[in-house]
Amino acid sequence: MNNVSEPVMEVRHADLERESKNSEYKSKCPKCEGGVLLVRRDPTTFRLLEYDNCIKCGQPVLYLDIVDLRRMDGE
């Protein structure tokens, strides 16, 4: 989690490489090797959140295309 205090990276989810072909949301971290971004959900509403962190290095990201992600998710 060495990048958890780094500045937030602004990314477009659509431009990130997917972790596998079977996952619409899991993406490879643009900062570290082997890290994954899962796209967080609000625990109460299950709505996709615009802020996320890599589960390996902690790099914070902001999805610039969150509206598109939410639409894809059925909102």
C-alpha positions, 0 to 999 in steps of 0.5 A: 500500500505504498501509493495510498498517499499519492495524489489521485490519478484521474483515469477513464475506466474505458481506457484501462486494461481489464484484469480478465476477459470475463470482468467488465469492472476489474482493471489492472492498476495503471500505477503498479504491476499486478494491482487491480482496481475493482470499482467500489460500490456504496455499501447502502445503495450499491451505486458505483463510486467514482473514487477507488484504490488499487487493492495492491498498492493503494493508488487512489483513482478518480473515474472520469467516466463514472456516468458511463460506468453507472449507465452500463451498470443499469442506472 
